[in-house]
Amino acid sequence: MAVSGTTLTATATDNQAVGATAQAIRSAEYFIDTPPWAGGTPVAMTATDGTFNGTSEGVRATINTAGLSAGRHTVYVRATDTSGSTGPVSAVFLNVGSTPTPDPTPDPTPEPTPPTYDRTYQGTLYSGQNQVTQYYQYAGGTITGELKFPASADFDLYLQKWNGSNWAYVAQADGTSNPERVSYNATSGYYRWIVNAYSGSGSFVLGENR
């Protein structure tokens, strides 16, 4: 997901079930500030190519900011496939208003170089919720994950592997550290991450290397 000005773009993909036939994306919608589980008002998005007919679709919308207060707002997005199954909700921030005035006396200390990851997952969770990432096939080697979340929350990180009939937990970080880190010596197979909001709410970033 991304927001540029008032243009919202995302990619919806139906490929979560191992061994199952993927369904075409039927629709996508976004919500501003109030998520769907809290009664938010959906706004339809359009397919980037003009038609919803693929198992992976680029979607977009122009966000109407009329009536929104200046400052940061949260935009939630979800998609539904042709079988009627609705996928997980993802979120991104939208800033409304003028660009802040630069700090006239910035800190001269250089900012630390942020870590680089092979892949990054982002989302927003409320206490008791979890988000499952898209699974992938891995030939084997070390899988590492680093989960960052709000200081006021306690999020946990789990790595699962498909054992032929269900998803089995193979590694986890469910302490009180922030970030939570997982390192696992993986064999060949299908893997996915689960981010769980044990307590508190907010946005998270999961960085993965493999």
N, CA, C and O of each residue as an XYZ file, in Angstrom:
840
protein
N       0.831     -1.192      0.000
C       0.000      0.000      0.000
C       0.865      1.240      0.000
O       1.978      1.231      0.525
N       0.349      2.317     -0.593
C       1.079      3.579     -0.597
C       0.090      4.719     -0.799
O      -0.959      4.548     -1.421
N       0.440      5.891     -0.261
C      -0.321      7.120     -0.471
C       0.623      8.168     -1.016
O       1.667      8.432     -0.420
N       0.273      8.769     -2.141
C       1.025      9.876     -2.721
C       0.059     11.020     -2.930
O      -0.796     10.965     -3.814
N       0.191     12.064     -2.114
C      -0.812     13.134     -2.145
C      -2.129     12.583     -1.648
O      -2.245     12.182     -0.490
N      -3.126     12.562     -2.526
C      -4.417     11.963     -2.166
C      -4.676     10.685     -2.967
O      -5.790     10.162     -2.950
N      -3.658     10.180     -3.668
C      -3.809      8.960     -4.458
C      -3.397      7.752     -3.632
O      -2.258      7.658     -3.174
N      -4.327      6.834     -3.450
C      -4.103      5.604     -2.687
C      -3.948      4.442     -3.665
O      -4.804      4.235     -4.524
N      -2.858      3.683     -3.536
C      -2.640      2.514     -4.390
C      -2.322      1.305     -3.524
O      -1.765      1.439     -2.434
N      -2.681      0.126     -4.016
C      -2.409     -1.114     -3.287
C      -2.452     -2.265     -4.274
O      -2.892     -2.113     -5.413
N      -1.984     -3.431     -3.811
C      -2.075     -4.655     -4.594
C      -2.825     -5.694     -3.780
O      -2.471     -5.965     -2.633
N      -3.860     -6.275     -4.370
C      -4.661     -7.321     -3.717
C      -4.344     -8.643     -4.397
O      -4.450     -8.754     -5.619
N      -3.957     -9.647     -3.618
C      -3.565    -10.943     -4.170
C      -4.263    -12.063     -3.416
O      -4.278    -12.072     -2.185
N      -4.845    -13.012     -4.153
C      -5.504    -14.167     -3.550
C      -4.617    -15.388     -3.772
O      -4.712    -16.055     -4.803
N      -3.750    -15.678     -2.790
C      -2.896    -16.863     -2.905
C      -2.529    -17.400     -1.532
O      -1.423    -17.905     -1.336
N      -3.460    -17.294     -0.567
C      -3.137    -17.658      0.807
C      -3.216    -19.152      1.082
O      -2.515    -19.635      1.972
N      -4.029    -19.897      0.365
C      -4.264    -21.290      0.718
C      -3.348    -22.226     -0.055
O      -3.372    -22.233     -1.286
N      -2.544    -23.013      0.644
C      -1.674    -23.981     -0.016
C      -2.522    -25.105     -0.601
O      -3.335    -25.696      0.110
N      -2.347    -25.405     -1.866
C      -3.084    -26.484     -2.508
C      -4.466    -26.110     -2.976
O      -5.130    -26.926     -3.616
N      -4.931    -24.904     -2.683
C      -6.269    -24.479     -3.096
C      -6.160    -23.623     -4.355
O      -5.107    -23.057     -4.649
N      -7.277    -23.540     -5.098
C      -7.308    -22.726     -6.309
C      -7.534    -21.259     -5.955
O      -8.495    -20.928     -5.260
N      -6.663    -20.389     -6.426
C      -6.803    -18.963     -6.149
C      -8.032    -18.411     -6.867
O      -8.360    -18.835     -7.975
N      -8.699    -17.471     -6.229
C      -9.887    -16.831     -6.789
C      -9.527    -15.439     -7.308
O      -8.610    -14.792     -6.801
N     -10.250    -14.999     -8.310
C     -10.049    -13.643     -8.822
C     -10.507    -12.607     -7.797
O     -11.423    -12.863     -7.016
N      -9.878    -11.457     -7.804
C     -10.289    -10.360     -6.928
C     -11.562     -9.744     -7.489
O     -11.640     -9.422     -8.675
N     -12.558     -9.583     -6.626
C     -13.847     -9.043     -7.053
C     -13.976     -7.550     -6.772
O     -14.580     -6.821     -7.559
N     -13.415     -7.093     -5.659
C     -13.568     -5.686     -5.278
C     -12.535     -5.328     -4.223
O     -11.920     -6.201     -3.611
N     -12.357     -4.028     -4.022
C     -11.490     -3.519     -2.965
C     -12.117     -2.230     -2.449
O     -12.821     -1.531     -3.178
N     -11.852     -1.928     -1.186
C     -12.451     -0.730     -0.584
C     -11.526     -0.193      0.492
O     -10.706     -0.921      1.053
N     -11.675      1.106      0.772
C     -10.879      1.702      1.835
C     -11.784      2.390      2.851
O     -12.939      2.708      2.570
N     -11.228      2.609      4.038
C     -11.931      3.249      5.155
C     -10.982      4.282      5.748
O      -9.773      4.053      5.803
N     -11.515      5.415      6.192
C     -10.685      6.456      6.785
C     -10.931      6.526      8.282
O     -12.056      6.750      8.729
N      -9.870      6.333      9.051
C      -9.825      6.455     10.509
C     -10.594      5.364     11.256
O     -10.100      4.857     12.263
N     -11.775      4.994     10.797
C     -12.549      3.964     11.483
C     -12.492      2.673     10.676
O     -12.997      2.637      9.554
N     -11.885      1.603     11.218
C     -11.743      0.349     10.461
C     -13.083     -0.357     10.293
O     -14.051     -0.021     10.976
N     -13.148     -1.342      9.381
C     -14.426     -2.013      9.110
C     -15.012     -2.713     10.323
O     -16.233     -2.735     10.483
N     -14.169     -3.293     11.193
C     -14.709     -4.001     12.356
C     -15.281     -3.058     13.415
O     -15.946     -3.493     14.356
N     -15.010     -1.757     13.247
C     -15.569     -0.774     14.174
C     -16.690      0.035     13.524
O     -17.108      1.058     14.066
N     -17.180     -0.413     12.371
C     -18.292      0.266     11.713
C     -17.897      1.349     10.747
O     -18.701      2.236     10.461
N     -16.663      1.307     10.222
C     -16.214      2.315      9.279
C     -17.005      2.289      7.982
O     -17.589      1.269      7.615
N     -17.017      3.425      7.292
C     -17.751      3.552      6.025
C     -16.855      3.168      4.855
O     -15.824      3.807      4.646
N     -17.219      2.131      4.075
C     -16.366      1.712      2.960
C     -16.482      2.649      1.761
O     -17.553      3.186      1.478
N     -15.374      2.836      1.068
C     -15.343      3.591     -0.182
C     -14.698      2.682     -1.236
O     -13.587      2.189     -1.043
N     -15.398      2.470     -2.338
C     -14.931      1.534     -3.359
C     -13.667      2.037     -4.040
O     -13.505      3.235     -4.276
N     -12.774      1.101     -4.353
C     -11.576      1.388     -5.132
C     -11.751      0.779     -6.530
O     -12.604     -0.087     -6.724
N     -10.961      1.221     -7.490
C     -11.050      0.707     -8.855
C      -9.810     -0.113     -9.190
O      -8.745      0.082     -8.604
N      -9.963     -1.030    -10.137
C      -8.822     -1.810    -10.623
C      -7.939     -0.917    -11.490
O      -8.444     -0.176    -12.334
N      -6.646     -0.981    -11.290
C      -5.726     -0.138    -12.048
C      -5.837     -0.384    -13.545
O      -5.727      0.543    -14.347
N      -6.057     -1.662    -13.920
C      -6.166     -1.986    -15.345
C      -7.588     -1.843    -15.882
O      -7.846     -2.137    -17.049
N      -8.509     -1.391    -15.031
C      -9.872     -1.126    -15.468
C     -10.869     -2.225    -15.191
O     -12.074     -1.979    -15.252
N     -10.409     -3.451    -14.882
C     -11.322     -4.566    -14.677
C     -10.808     -5.473    -13.566
O      -9.624     -5.805    -13.522
N     -11.717     -5.873    -12.661
C     -11.387     -6.869    -11.649
C     -11.574     -8.252    -12.274
O     -12.704     -8.717    -12.425
N     -10.466     -8.911    -12.638
C     -10.593    -10.240    -13.253
C      -9.378    -11.125    -13.006
O      -9.294    -12.210    -13.582
N      -8.437    -10.700    -12.173
C      -7.237    -11.482    -11.937
C      -7.088    -11.862    -10.475
O      -7.705    -11.253     -9.601
N      -6.265    -12.873    -10.211
C      -5.995    -13.280     -8.834
C      -5.073    -12.298     -8.124
O      -4.936    -12.343     -6.902
N      -4.445    -11.415     -8.887
C      -3.663    -10.331     -8.309
C      -4.023     -9.057     -9.065
O      -3.876     -8.991    -10.285
N      -4.491     -8.055     -8.345
C      -4.963     -6.823     -8.980
C      -4.333     -5.608     -8.310
O      -4.284     -5.522     -7.083
N      -3.851     -4.670     -9.124
C      -3.512     -3.365     -8.611
C      -4.792     -2.553     -8.467
O      -5.624     -2.538     -9.374
N      -4.953     -1.878     -7.334
C      -6.162     -1.093     -7.089
C      -5.768      0.322     -6.692
O      -4.669      0.552     -6.188
N      -6.675      1.268     -6.924
C      -6.365      2.647     -6.608
C      -7.631      3.418     -6.297
O      -8.741      2.974     -6.593
N      -7.443      4.589     -5.690
C      -8.553      5.493     -5.402
C      -7.985      6.872     -5.121
O      -6.854      7.006     -4.653
N      -8.773      7.887     -5.408
C      -8.431      9.251     -5.016
C      -9.195      9.572     -3.750
O     -10.426      9.606     -3.757
N      -8.484      9.805     -2.672
C      -9.109     10.015     -1.367
C      -9.700     11.418     -1.288
O      -9.022     12.408     -1.561
N     -10.955     11.485     -0.916
C     -11.624     12.768     -0.708
C     -11.287     13.267      0.696
O     -11.760     12.711      1.687
N     -10.469     14.316      0.776
C     -10.032     14.824      2.076
C     -10.932     15.939      2.605
O     -10.670     16.495      3.671
N     -11.996     16.268      1.859
C     -12.912     17.315      2.333
C     -13.520     16.890      3.668
O     -14.034     15.779      3.801
N     -13.457     17.765      4.634
C     -14.020     17.473      5.940
C     -13.049     16.816      6.899
O     -13.358     16.673      8.083
N     -11.872     16.410      6.413
C     -10.876     15.808      7.299
C     -10.053     16.896      7.980
O      -9.671     17.879      7.344
N      -9.786     16.725      9.243
C      -8.977     17.693      9.971
C      -7.522     17.584      9.537
O      -7.082     16.540      9.057
N      -6.782     18.675      9.711
C      -5.364     18.656      9.383
C      -4.638     17.695     10.315
O      -4.975     17.577     11.493
N      -3.641     17.016      9.772
C      -2.872     16.077     10.580
C      -2.873     14.693      9.975
O      -3.201     14.511      8.803
N      -2.500     13.715     10.790
C      -2.360     12.330     10.320
C      -3.659     11.557     10.485
O      -4.302     11.615     11.533
N      -4.036     10.836      9.442
C      -5.200      9.959      9.453
C      -4.769      8.559      9.020
O      -3.767      8.396      8.323
N      -5.531      7.557      9.437
C      -5.234      6.174      9.074
C      -6.212      5.708      8.008
O      -7.426      5.856      8.150
N      -5.664      5.140      6.935
C      -6.488      4.607      5.844
C      -6.365      3.072      5.862
O      -5.266      2.524      5.783
N      -7.503      2.405      5.966
C      -7.549      0.944      5.986
C      -8.030      0.432      4.624
O      -8.908      1.036      4.008
N      -7.459     -0.672      4.162
C      -7.834     -1.242      2.863
C      -8.052     -2.746      3.019
O      -7.321     -3.422      3.741
N      -9.068     -3.251      2.330
C      -9.266     -4.698      2.267
C      -9.844     -5.042      0.896
O     -10.386     -4.175      0.211
N      -9.726     -6.308      0.499
C     -10.233     -6.763     -0.795
C     -11.056     -8.033     -0.598
O     -10.916     -8.734      0.404
N     -11.913     -8.311     -1.575
C     -12.783     -9.491     -1.537
C     -12.636    -10.237     -2.861
O     -12.567     -9.621     -3.925
N     -12.587    -11.596     -2.788
C     -12.472    -12.370     -4.020
C     -13.855    -12.813     -4.510
O     -14.870    -12.528     -3.874
N     -13.879    -13.509     -5.644
C     -15.152    -13.870     -6.268
C     -15.935    -14.912     -5.479
O     -17.125    -15.109     -5.727
N     -15.273    -15.591     -4.518
C     -15.994    -16.533     -3.660
C     -16.664    -15.830     -2.492
O     -17.399    -16.456     -1.727
N     -16.413    -14.517     -2.348
C     -16.998    -13.752     -1.249
C     -16.116    -13.675     -0.020
O     -16.519    -13.108      0.995
N     -14.901    -14.246     -0.096
C     -13.982    -14.203      1.046
C     -13.260    -12.853      1.077
O     -12.686    -12.417      0.079
N     -13.302    -12.208      2.234
C     -12.637    -10.920      2.415
C     -11.302    -11.122      3.104
O     -11.221    -11.824      4.112
N     -10.262    -10.516      2.570
C      -8.916    -10.696      3.097
C      -8.642     -9.825      4.312
O      -9.510     -9.069      4.747
N      -7.418     -9.931      4.868
C      -7.053     -9.137      6.033
C      -6.984     -7.648      5.694
O      -6.836     -7.258      4.536
N      -7.095     -6.842      6.728
C      -7.058     -5.388      6.570
C      -5.612     -4.901      6.721
O      -4.906     -5.297      7.648
N      -5.188     -4.041      5.799
C      -3.892     -3.375      5.902
C      -4.135     -1.877      6.062
O      -5.219     -1.376      5.761
N      -3.129     -1.180      6.532
C      -3.325      0.245      6.819
C      -2.093      1.063      6.433
O      -0.972      0.557      6.394
N      -2.338      2.338      6.152
C      -1.270      3.275      5.822
C      -1.702      4.647      6.324
O      -2.896      4.905      6.477
N      -0.742      5.523      6.581
C      -1.068      6.847      7.083
C      -1.284      7.831      5.933
O      -0.644      7.734      4.886
N      -2.193      8.774      6.149
C      -2.464      9.871      5.224
C      -2.293     11.172      5.996
O      -2.933     11.371      7.028
N      -1.439     12.055      5.504
C      -1.223     13.353      6.143
C      -2.017     14.424      5.404
O      -1.865     14.602      4.196
N      -2.855     15.126      6.136
C      -3.696     16.173      5.569
C      -3.235     17.515      6.127
O      -3.047     17.658      7.335
N      -3.052     18.501      5.242
C      -2.636     19.819      5.687
C      -1.322     20.219      5.080
O      -0.764     19.505      4.247
N      -0.827     21.364      5.498
C       0.401     21.906      4.938
C       1.614     21.145      5.448
O       1.551     20.475      6.478
N       2.718     21.253      4.719
C       3.967     20.624      5.113
C       4.522     21.327      6.345
O       4.581     22.556      6.366
N       4.933     20.582      7.374
C       5.456     21.227      8.584
C       6.686     22.082      8.291
O       7.466     21.785      7.386
N       6.843     23.142      9.068
C       8.016     24.005      8.926
C       9.257     23.281      9.403
O       9.249     22.714     10.495
N      10.327     23.282      8.616
C      11.540     22.573      9.029
C      12.082     23.109     10.349
O      11.932     24.292     10.654
N      12.703     22.246     11.116
C      13.326     22.621     12.376
C      14.498     23.553     12.081
O      15.424     23.159     11.372
N      14.481     24.801     12.615
C      15.577     25.742     12.312
C      16.906     25.313     12.932
O      17.965     25.755     12.484
N      16.864     24.462     13.952
C      18.105     24.012     14.592
C      18.087     22.483     14.666
O      17.920     21.910     15.743
N      18.257     21.834     13.526
C      18.218     20.365     13.536
C      19.381     19.774     14.317
O      20.438     20.389     14.460
N      19.160     18.588     14.809
C      20.182     17.872     15.554
C      21.344     17.559     14.611
O      21.137     16.899     13.593
N      22.554     18.012     14.921
C      23.685     17.768     14.015
C      24.127     16.308     13.991
O      24.858     15.900     13.088
N      23.694     15.519     14.968
C      24.111     14.112     15.012
C      23.457     13.342     13.868
O      22.232     13.363     13.745
N      24.231     12.672     13.038
C      23.641     11.923     11.926
C      22.684     10.847     12.423
O      22.926     10.191     13.436
N      21.612     10.689     11.695
C      20.670      9.628     12.034
C      21.297      8.274     11.709
O      21.994      8.134     10.705
N      21.044      7.263     12.573
C      21.600      5.942     12.268
C      20.990      5.372     10.991
O      19.821      5.609     10.684
N      21.796      4.621     10.257
C      21.315      4.018      9.021
C      20.303      2.934      9.349
O      20.617      2.007     10.096
N      19.087      3.030      8.803
C      18.080      2.016      9.119
C      18.481      0.663      8.540
O      19.152      0.605      7.509
N      18.075     -0.422      9.193
C      18.425     -1.743      8.666
C      17.732     -2.005      7.337
O      16.656     -1.474      7.063
N      18.368     -2.831      6.520
C      17.778     -3.210      5.243
C      17.244     -4.632      5.343
O      17.831     -5.484      6.009
N      16.128     -4.873      4.677
C      15.483     -6.185      4.716
C      15.226     -6.671      3.289
O      15.120     -5.880      2.352
N      15.130     -7.988      3.155
C      14.738     -8.559      1.867
C      13.273     -8.263      1.571
O      12.880     -8.086      0.418
N      12.463     -8.211      2.646
C      11.039     -7.930      2.468
C      10.509     -7.275      3.726
O      10.957     -7.582      4.831
N       9.552     -6.370      3.559
C       8.952     -5.671      4.691
C       7.428     -5.820      4.642
O       6.814     -5.670      3.585
N       6.829     -6.116      5.796
C       5.378     -6.194      5.935
C       4.943     -5.107      6.919
O       5.628     -4.854      7.910
N       3.809     -4.469      6.649
C       3.301     -3.428      7.533
C       1.810     -3.635      7.773
O       1.118     -4.254      6.964
N       1.336     -3.118      8.873
C      -0.085     -3.222      9.165
C      -0.420     -2.511     10.456
O       0.451     -1.928     11.101
N      -1.682     -2.559     10.829
C      -2.175     -1.964     12.062
C      -3.045     -2.992     12.773
O      -3.915     -3.608     12.158
N      -2.811     -3.173     14.063
C      -3.559     -4.160     14.835
C      -4.098     -3.528     16.113
O      -3.507     -2.602     16.668
N      -5.234     -4.054     16.562
C      -5.799     -3.704     17.853
C      -5.628     -4.898     18.795
O      -5.486     -6.032     18.336
N      -5.639     -4.655     20.087
C      -5.379     -5.697     21.077
C      -6.226     -6.945     20.819
O      -7.445     -6.860     20.667
N      -5.562     -8.104     20.772
C      -6.248     -9.368     20.551
C      -6.307     -9.793     19.095
O      -6.696    -10.924     18.804
N      -5.931     -8.913     18.170
C      -5.977     -9.252     16.751
C      -4.632     -9.805     16.294
O      -3.616     -9.633     16.967
N      -4.641    -10.473     15.137
C      -3.399    -10.893     14.524
C      -3.488    -10.714     13.015
O      -4.579    -10.623     12.453
N      -2.348    -10.665     12.377
C      -2.274    -10.553     10.921
C      -1.326    -11.608     10.388
O      -0.212    -11.770     10.888
N      -1.780    -12.334      9.358
C      -1.002    -13.395      8.730
C      -0.442    -12.881      7.409
O      -1.184    -12.327      6.597
N       0.851    -13.057      7.188
C       1.460    -12.597      5.950
C       1.243    -13.617      4.836
O       0.850    -14.756      5.090
N       1.498    -13.207      3.632
C       1.454    -14.106      2.486
C       2.532    -15.183      2.649
O       3.669    -14.877      3.008
N       2.175    -16.432      2.387
C       3.159    -17.498      2.512
C       4.101    -17.497      1.303
O       3.802    -16.903      0.268
N       5.232    -18.165      1.455
C       6.189    -18.265      0.356
C       6.922    -19.605      0.438
O       6.989    -20.219      1.503
N       7.465    -20.046     -0.684
C       8.254    -21.265     -0.734
C       9.729    -20.922     -0.556
O      10.232    -19.983     -1.174
N      10.426    -21.690      0.296
C      11.822    -21.396      0.609
C      12.643    -22.674      0.472
O      12.242    -23.732      0.957
N      13.790    -22.573     -0.188
C      14.611    -23.755     -0.434
C      15.368    -24.213      0.804
O      15.811    -25.359      0.869
N      15.518    -23.348      1.766
C      16.221    -23.694      2.991
C      17.304    -22.693      3.320
O      17.863    -22.058      2.426
N      17.607    -22.546      4.613
C      18.591    -21.580      5.080
C      18.048    -20.832      6.281
O      17.052    -21.242      6.877
N      18.690    -19.749      6.631
C      18.287    -18.980      7.799
C      17.209    -17.960      7.434
O      17.359    -17.199      6.478
N      16.123    -17.955      8.205
C      15.069    -16.949      8.090
C      15.114    -16.092      9.351
O      15.061    -16.618     10.463
N      15.211    -14.780      9.182
C      15.180    -13.884     10.338
C      14.047    -12.881     10.174
O      13.735    -12.458      9.061
N      13.440    -12.509     11.285
C      12.379    -11.507     11.290
C      12.582    -10.538     12.432
O      12.983    -10.932     13.527
N      12.303     -9.265     12.179
C      12.403     -8.232     13.206
C      11.112     -7.429     13.198
O      10.765     -6.799     12.199
N      10.408     -7.457     14.321
C       9.091     -6.814     14.441
C       9.190     -5.584     15.334
O       9.589     -5.679     16.495
N       8.818     -4.411     14.772
C       8.798     -3.167     15.530
C       7.356     -2.709     15.682
O       6.558     -2.843     14.754
N       7.018     -2.169     16.848
C       5.644     -1.773     17.148
C       5.654     -0.671     18.208
O       6.713     -0.379     18.764
N       4.504     -0.047     18.508
C       4.489      1.070     19.470
C       5.008      0.670     20.845
O       4.805     -0.458     21.294
N       5.676      1.602     21.502
C       6.247      1.333     22.820
C       5.178      1.004     23.853
O       5.455      0.316     24.835
N       3.955      1.489     23.637
C       2.869      1.263     24.596
C       2.186     -0.085     24.399
O       1.276     -0.427     25.155
N       2.605     -0.856     23.400
C       1.953     -2.130     23.080
C       2.919     -3.289     23.303
O       4.115     -3.089     23.514
N       2.378     -4.500     23.254
C       3.166     -5.726     23.333
C       2.722     -6.644     22.195
O       1.694     -7.313     22.298
N       3.495     -6.674     21.113
C       3.193     -7.514     19.965
C       4.143     -8.717     19.960
O       5.285     -8.611     20.409
N       3.673     -9.847     19.457
C       4.472    -11.064     19.367
C       4.606    -11.506     17.919
O       3.771    -11.184     17.074
N       5.683    -12.258     17.645
C       5.985    -12.684     16.280
C       6.136    -14.199     16.231
O       6.833    -14.790     17.056
N       5.471    -14.824     15.252
C       5.514    -16.274     15.105
C       5.842    -16.636     13.650
O       5.388    -15.971     12.720
N       6.631    -17.693     13.469
C       6.931    -18.236     12.145
C       6.288    -19.615     12.040
O       6.460    -20.457     12.921
N       5.539    -19.841     10.944
C       4.871    -21.112     10.734
C       5.384    -21.784      9.461
O       5.821    -21.122      8.519
N       5.319    -23.135      9.461
C       5.671    -23.923      8.282
C       4.516    -24.868      7.950
O       3.899    -25.439      8.849
N       4.225    -25.032      6.653
C       3.174    -25.949      6.202
C       3.706    -27.378      6.277
O       4.718    -27.696      5.652
N       3.014    -28.259      7.055
C       3.503    -29.627      7.235
C       2.771    -30.647      6.366
O       2.906    -31.853      6.572
N       2.007    -30.168      5.410
C       1.275    -31.053      4.515
C      -0.204    -31.107      4.782
O      -0.988    -31.479      3.909
N      -0.600    -30.730      6.015
C      -2.021    -30.730      6.350
C      -2.450    -29.492      7.116
O      -3.631    -29.143      7.114
N      -1.506    -28.819      7.775
C      -1.835    -27.576      8.475
C      -0.562    -26.784      8.727
O       0.544    -27.250      8.455
N      -0.740    -25.578      9.252
C       0.388    -24.700      9.563
C       0.878    -24.995     10.975
O       0.102    -24.956     11.930
N       2.171    -25.290     11.101
C       2.779    -25.604     12.390
C       3.729    -24.484     12.806
O       4.448    -23.930     11.974
N       3.727    -24.154     14.104
C       4.640    -23.139     14.625
C       6.052    -23.721     14.719
O       6.248    -24.806     15.267
N       7.032    -22.991     14.181
C       8.417    -23.467     14.215
C       9.348    -22.507     14.951
O      10.429    -22.916     15.372
N       8.966    -21.263     15.115
C       9.788    -20.293     15.843
C       8.890    -19.166     16.327
O       7.852    -18.886     15.727
N       9.292    -18.527     17.404
C       8.468    -17.451     17.949
C       9.301    -16.505     18.797
O      10.367    -16.862     19.298
N       8.786    -15.283     18.946
C       9.338    -14.278     19.851
C       8.136    -13.648     20.543
O       7.473    -12.778     19.978
N       7.859    -14.089     21.765
C       6.657    -13.639     22.463
C       6.975    -13.099     23.854
O       6.207    -13.273     24.801
N       8.126    -12.442     23.948
C       8.506    -11.828     25.209
C       8.023    -10.389     25.292
O       6.945    -10.052     24.802
N       8.830     -9.552     25.914
C       8.472     -8.138     26.076
C       9.453     -7.217     25.354
O       9.445     -6.007     25.579
N      10.300     -7.783     24.486
C      11.272     -6.961     23.766
C      10.597     -6.168     22.660
O       9.558     -6.568     22.134
N      11.198     -5.047     22.317
C      10.751     -4.246     21.168
C      11.997     -3.620     20.536
O      12.565     -2.685     21.100
N      12.435     -4.127     19.363
C      11.696     -5.073     18.522
C      11.807     -6.523     19.003
O      12.728     -6.887     19.735
N      10.837     -7.342     18.566
C      10.909     -8.785     18.754
C      11.684     -9.371     17.567
O      11.488     -8.947     16.428
N      12.560    -10.342     17.834
C      13.388    -10.912     16.766
C      13.301    -12.431     16.757
O      13.293    -13.078     17.805
N      13.234    -12.993     15.535
C      13.212    -14.438     15.329
C      14.307    -14.799     14.338
O      14.471    -14.129     13.319
N      15.062    -15.863     14.633
C      16.040    -16.408     13.702
C      15.840    -17.918     13.674
O      15.858    -18.569     14.718
N      15.648    -18.475     12.479
C      15.310    -19.892     12.361
C      16.074    -20.529     11.209
O      16.105    -19.994     10.101
N      16.698    -21.690     11.482
C      17.414    -22.449     10.457
C      16.398    -23.325      9.742
O      16.071    -24.411     10.219
N      15.896    -22.864      8.602
C      14.755    -23.488      7.938
C      15.181    -24.548      6.934
O      16.212    -24.423      6.274
N      14.362    -25.601      6.832
C      14.495    -26.583      5.763
C      13.553    -26.184      4.629
O      12.779    -25.237      4.769
N      13.615    -26.892      3.524
C      12.781    -26.563      2.370
C      11.305    -26.689      2.716
O      10.903    -27.633      3.396
N      10.489    -25.734      2.245
C       9.053    -25.797      2.494
C       8.382    -24.448      2.334
O       8.976    -23.494      1.832
N       7.125    -24.387      2.774
C       6.327    -23.165      2.727
C       6.314    -22.530      4.118
O       6.158    -23.219      5.126
N       6.481    -21.200      4.157
C       6.543    -20.482      5.426
C       5.660    -19.231      5.371
O       5.357    -18.703      4.301
N       5.257    -18.776      6.571
C       4.531    -17.511      6.691
C       4.722    -16.986      8.112
O       5.092    -17.731      9.019
N       4.462    -15.685      8.290
C       4.577    -15.031      9.596
C       3.184    -14.732     10.154
O       2.230    -14.526      9.404
N       3.088    -14.713     11.482
C       1.895    -14.219     12.168
C       2.344    -13.143     13.153
O       3.232    -13.373     13.974
N       1.729    -11.977     13.064
C       1.966    -10.894     14.023
C       0.731    -10.813     14.914
O      -0.386    -10.646     14.424
N       0.936    -10.930     16.219
C      -0.175    -10.927     17.176
C      -0.058     -9.743     18.128
O       1.003     -9.491     18.699
N      -1.163     -9.020     18.291
C      -1.211     -7.911     19.252
C      -1.640     -8.481     20.599
O      -2.832     -8.584     20.888
N      -0.657     -8.851     21.419
C      -0.958     -9.428     22.738
C      -1.666     -8.397     23.617
O      -2.616     -8.726     24.327
N      -1.199     -7.152     23.564
C      -1.860     -6.066     24.286
C      -1.513     -4.755     23.596
O      -0.467     -4.639     22.957
N      -2.385     -3.781     23.727
C      -2.160     -2.498     23.091
C      -2.474     -2.542     21.602
O      -2.771     -3.599     21.045
N      -2.404     -1.389     20.976
C      -2.757     -1.265     19.565
C      -1.772     -0.349     18.856
O      -1.035      0.407     19.490
N      -1.774     -0.431     17.518
C      -0.949      0.469     16.735
C      -0.414     -0.187     15.479
O      -0.767     -1.320     15.150
N       0.439      0.539     14.786
C       1.008      0.065     13.530
C       2.317     -0.685     13.798
O       3.045     -0.380     14.743
N       2.590     -1.662     12.951
C       3.827     -2.433     13.094
C       4.565     -2.500     11.770
O       3.978     -2.297     10.707
N       5.863     -2.790     11.845
C       6.685     -3.061     10.671
C       7.437     -4.353     10.930
O       8.132     -4.470     11.940
N       7.313     -5.315     10.046
C       8.024     -6.577     10.131
C       9.021     -6.666      8.991
O       8.637     -6.703      7.822
N      10.317     -6.701      9.337
C      11.372     -6.847      8.338
C      11.859     -8.289      8.308
O      12.088     -8.896      9.354
N      12.017     -8.833      7.106
C      12.418    -10.231      6.965
C      13.649    -10.334      6.074
O      13.762     -9.635      5.068
N      14.564    -11.211      6.455
C      15.707    -11.563      5.611
C      15.756    -13.085      5.478
O      15.530    -13.822      6.438
N      16.056    -13.523      4.273
C      16.198    -14.963      4.043
C      17.078    -15.218      2.826
O      17.317    -16.372      2.469
